[in-house]
Amino acid sequence: MTENSIRVLLKHARQMLTPISDSPTLDAELLLAHCIDKDRAYLHTWPENQPESEQRNCFQTLLEKRLKDIPVAYLLGKQAFWTLNLIVTEDVLIPRPETELLVETALELIEGTDQPRILDMGTGTGAIALALACERPDAFIIACDNSPKALSIARKNAEIHGLTDKVSMVLSDWFSEIDGKNFDLIVSNPPYIDPGDAHLSGSIRHEPQSALVSADNGMSDIQTIIKNSSAFLKPAGWLILEHGYQQGEAVCIELQKHGFRSSQTRLDYADNPRVSLGQKDS
């Protein structure tokens, strides 16, 4: 077995990553495939091939960063979401599979609406807004964020996927700079983690805390969005929010408190309460 073959490099990488990663094999393959500019299938098809010295150095550098618990998406500079491959940097939250439930729910609610008006709050990479724009090219979509750096990433992602004319990016602290009050749908994956949550000591500590953490047991930003959404929704418009697995009941209570009807919580792919929604009165 050749010392610098793909097979050996992956074996050693798996051994290194096992103590710190739940998916050491996947992590190793993604990082090596990135360094040699091939897909993962190549690694299994040509396991005896030897990457060049520069490629091996690249792999070693990324492994050392991964051993510091830096997420793979940041090391690769990209993350898959819906049908999109998105640029990610440490200025934005890494899009997660469970957030696709937000997209699915949004598409369901606007299915019978022609040219729906949609507001995506706290857009980050632009994942939600761009996924909706792909599926509903007739939609008018505004995506806002209070981080100029995040909006820059979202704009780059829109450009890469040819969606710059489909999604308007707005620098706004929630509703502060939003014009127009006739949206069919408001959707958001806001910060919802309590500042004292133990999970913040894990790998998510590398992600922007402003996109993760919210006061009042993680409910502060959710409450702000719910309190102000009615004024920006059309009659019978919908508000959809992602939240923590333990917050579904509290979010529905908040929705009802502010006059939303038909409030409900939906489970993500791991059967955790993840998305809650409510409808403005007609």
FIVOGU-451849 format. One line per 8 residues: for each residue x, z, y of C-alpha. Coordinates in steps of 0.5 Angstrom, whole numbers, plus 2048, in hexadecimal, padded with zeros to 3 digits. Last residue first. Example, Ala and Ser with C-alpha at 12.3 -4.5 7.8 and 13.67 -1.06 7.14 Angstrom:
# FIVOGU-451849
81B:80E:7FE | 819:810:7F7
END
This chain:
# FIVOGU-451849
78B:80E:84C | 78E:814:84B | 796:814:84A | 798:813:842 | 79D:818:83F | 7A3:817:83A | 7A8:81C:836 | 7AE:819:832
7B2:81D:82E | 7AF:821:829 | 7B4:821:823 | 7B2:81D:81D | 7B9:81A:81C | 7B6:813:81E | 7B3:816:825 | 7AD:81A:825
7A7:819:82A | 7A4:81E:82F | 79D:81D:832 | 79A:81D:839 | 793:819:839 | 792:81C:840 | 797:81D:846 | 794:822:84B
79B:825:84D | 799:82B:849 | 798:827:843 | 79F:823:844 | 7A2:82A:844 | 79F:82D:83E | 7A1:826:83A | 7A8:828:83D
7A8:82F:83A | 7A5:82D:833 | 7AA:827:832 | 7B0:82C:835 | 7B4:82E:82E | 7B6:827:82C | 7B9:826:833 | 7B6:821:837
7B4:819:838 | 7AF:818:83D | 7A9:813:83E | 7A4:812:844 | 79F:80E:843 | 79A:80A:848 | 792:80B:848 | 792:80A:850
798:807:852 | 79E:80C:852 | 7A3:80E:858 | 79F:814:85A | 79E:816:853 | 7A5:817:852 | 7A7:81C:857 | 7A6:823:853
7A8:81F:84C | 7AE:81D:84F | 7B0:824:852 | 7AE:828:84C | 7B2:824:847 | 7B8:825:84C | 7B7:82C:84B | 7B5:82D:844
7BC:82E:841 | 7BB:836:840 | 7BA:836:847 | 7C0:832:84A | 7C2:82B:847 | 7C8:829:843 | 7C9:822:840 | 7CA:81C:845
7CD:821:84B | 7D2:823:845 | 7D5:81C:844 | 7D7:81C:83D | 7DD:81F:83A | 7DA:825:839 | 7D5:821:834 | 7DB:822:82F
7D9:829:82E | 7D9:82F:833 | 7D3:82D:836 | 7CF:82E:82F | 7CF:835:831 | 7CA:835:836 | 7CB:839:83C | 7CA:834:841
7C3:832:83E | 7C3:82B:83C | 7BE:826:83F | 7C1:821:843 | 7BC:81B:844 | 7BA:816:83F | 7B5:812:843 | 7AF:80E:843
7AA:80C:849 | 7A5:807:847 | 79F:803:84A | 7A3:804:851 | 79F:804:857 | 7A2:808:85C | 7A7:804:860 | 7AE:805:862
7B3:80A:85F | 7B8:80D:863 | 7B7:815:862 | 7B3:814:85B | 7B9:817:857 | 7BF:817:85B | 7BF:810:85C | 7C4:80A:85C
7C0:804:85A | 7C1:7FF:855 | 7BC:7F9:854 | 7BB:7F6:84D | 7B9:7EF:84B | 7BD:7EB:850 | 7C4:7EF:84D | 7C2:7EE:846
7C7:7E9:843 | 7C9:7EE:83E | 7D0:7EE:841 | 7CD:7EF:848 | 7C8:7F4:846 | 7CE:7F8:843 | 7D2:7F7:849 | 7CD:7FA:84D
7CC:800:849 | 7D3:802:849 | 7D3:801:851 | 7CD:805:851 | 7D0:80B:84D | 7D6:80B:852 | 7D1:80B:858 | 7CE:812:855
7C7:813:857 | 7C4:80F:852 | 7BE:80A:853 | 7BB:804:84E | 7B6:7FF:851 | 7B2:7FB:84D | 7AD:7F5:84E | 7AB:7F3:847
7AA:7EB:845 | 7B1:7EC:841 | 7AD:7F1:83C | 7B2:7F2:836 | 7B9:7F1:83A | 7B6:7F4:840 | 7B4:7FA:83C | 7BB:7FB:839
7BE:7FA:840 | 7BA:800:843 | 7BC:804:83D | 7C3:803:83C | 7C5:803:844 | 7CB:806:842 | 7C9:80C:846 | 7C1:80B:848
7BF:811:84B | 7B8:80F:84C | 7B6:809:849 | 7B0:806:84D | 7AB:801:84A | 7A6:7FC:84D | 7A3:7F8:848 | 7A2:7F0:849
79C:7F0:844 | 79A:7F6:841 | 797:7F6:83A | 79E:7F8:836 | 7A0:7FD:83C | 79F:804:838 | 7A2:801:831 | 7A8:7FE:835
7A9:805:838 | 7A8:809:832 | 7AE:804:82E | 7B2:805:834 | 7B2:80D:834 | 7B3:80D:82D | 7B9:809:82E | 7BC:80F:831
7BD:812:82A | 7C2:80D:829 | 7C6:810:82E | 7C9:80D:835 | 7D0:810:837 | 7CF:813:83E | 7D2:810:843 | 7D9:811:848
7DD:812:841 | 7DC:80B:840 | 7D7:806:83C | 7D6:7FF:83C | 7D0:7FD:838 | 7CF:7F9:832 | 7C8:7F7:832 | 7C2:7F6:82D
7C0:7FE:82D | 7C6:801:82F | 7CD:800:82D | 7D3:804:830 | 7D9:801:834 | 7E0:804:837 | 7E3:804:830 | 7E6:80B:832
7E0:80D:836 | 7DB:80B:830 | 7DF:80F:82B | 7DE:815:82E | 7E4:819:831 | 7E5:81F:82C | 7EC:820:82D | 7EE:81D:826
7EA:817:829 | 7F0:817:82E | 7F5:817:829 | 7F1:812:825 | 7F1:80D:82B | 7F9:80D:82C | 7FA:80C:825 | 7F5:806:825
7F9:803:82B | 800:804:828 | 7FD:801:821 | 7FB:7FB:825 | 802:7FA:829 | 805:7FB:823 | 801:7F5:820 | 7FC:7F6:81B
7FE:7F6:813 | 7F9:7F2:80F | 7F8:7F6:808 | 7F0:7F8:809 | 7EE:7F1:80B | 7E7:7F0:809 | 7E5:7F8:80B | 7E9:7F8:811
7E6:7F1:813 | 7DF:7F4:812 | 7E0:7F9:818 | 7E1:7F3:81D | 7E7:7F1:820 | 7EB:7F2:826 | 7F1:7F5:823 | 7F0:7FC:827
7E9:7FC:827 | 7E8:7FB:81F | 7ED:801:81F | 7E9:805:823 | 7E2:803:820 | 7E5:804:819 | 7E8:80B:81A | 7E2:80D:81E
7DD:80B:818 | 7E2:80E:813 | 7E2:815:817 | 7DB:815:818 | 7D9:81D:819 | 7E0:81D:81D | 7E4:823:81E | 7E7:825:818
7E7:81E:814 | 7EA:81A:81A | 7F1:81B:817 | 7F0:81A:810 | 7EB:814:812 | 7F1:811:816 | 7F6:811:811 | 7F1:80D:80C
7F0:808:812 | 7F7:807:813 | 7F8:806:80B | 7F3:801:80A | 7F5:7FD:811 | 7FC:7FD:80E | 802:800:811 | 804:804:80B
803:7FE:807 | 800:800:800
END
